[in-house]
Amino acid sequence: MFAIVKIAGQQFKVKQGQNLYVPHIEGKAGDTLEFTDVLLSDNGDTFSAGTDVKVKVKAEIVDEVQGDKVIAFKMKRRKGFRKKHGHRTLFTQIKVTDIA
């Protein structure tokens, strides 16, 4: 069984027991989440999409992590202008506990 869920503006294909990294979601480790914005679900014999989907995905927050460092470097030649910015995006690691 799998489902396609919209989490923080992005679509993810999830299965029960799967760990995945999603854009930062408010909450602490151990909190439970419920996603009702399910776009598609497949239960082996039944397939539903669009407004026919009556499935909810339940997940648990495992941890908060930072992504790889992204560096934006700007430079104008012969002017002495150099600017270096960097950032690390926050992600939330979740574990899908139930698709029902």
N, C-alpha and C positions, 0 to 999 in steps of 0.2 A: 504494500500500500504506500502510495506517495501522494503529495499534494504540492501545489504551487501557491506560495503565500507571498503577499506584499508586506514587506517589513521596512519601515522607514523610507518608503519611496522606491525600494528596489524589490525585484522578484527573486525568490529563492525556491528551488526544488528541495523539499524536505522529506525525510523518511523517519520512522520512529527509531529512537536511539541514536540519531545522528548529531554530531557536534558541528557547529558552524559559527563563523564570525560574521556579525552583522554590524552596520553602523551603530554608533553609540546609542544605547537605550538607558534611560534613567532607571536606577534600581541598584540593589546590593546583591552580592553573591548569595545564592540560596533563594532569592525571590522567584515566584512563579509568574509566568506571563501567559496571556491567552490572546491568540491572533484570530480575529474573526474575518479578516479580509482575505478569504481563500478564493483564488481565481479558478482553480481546477483541482479535481480530486479523482483518484483511481483506486478502487478497492478490489482489484483483480477481476471481478465479474461485473461491477457497476462502475460506470464512468460518468462524471457530471462536470459541467463547465458553465460559467456565466452565473445567471441568477438561480440556477437549479442547485447550486452547491449549498449544502446544509451542514458543512463540516467545520469544526473548530480545531485549531492546533494549539496544544498546550506545551510550554517550554519552561525551562528553569535556567536562570542566569548562573553560569559557572564562574566567570572571571571577566575582568576588564583589562584589555591589553592595548598597547600602542603599535601602530603599523610601522613600516620601514620609513626612514627619514627621506623626505623629498626636499631637494634643494632647488631653489629658483635663483639663478645667477644672471644679472643684467650687466652689460658693459657697453660703453660707447668708445669706439676706437679713437685714438689720438686726443681724447678729452680728459683722460684720467678719471673717468666715472666708472665706478665698480660698486655693485650692490649685491649682497648675498643674503638671502632669506632662506630659512628652512623650517619645516614643521613635521610633526608626527601625528597622524590621524588616530583618534580613539576608536576602538572597536570593542564590542561586547561579545564574549563567547557564550553561546547558549547551547543547551542540550534539549532536543525535542523529546518530550516524555510521552506524548499521546496525540494521536490523530483520531478524533471522534466526531 
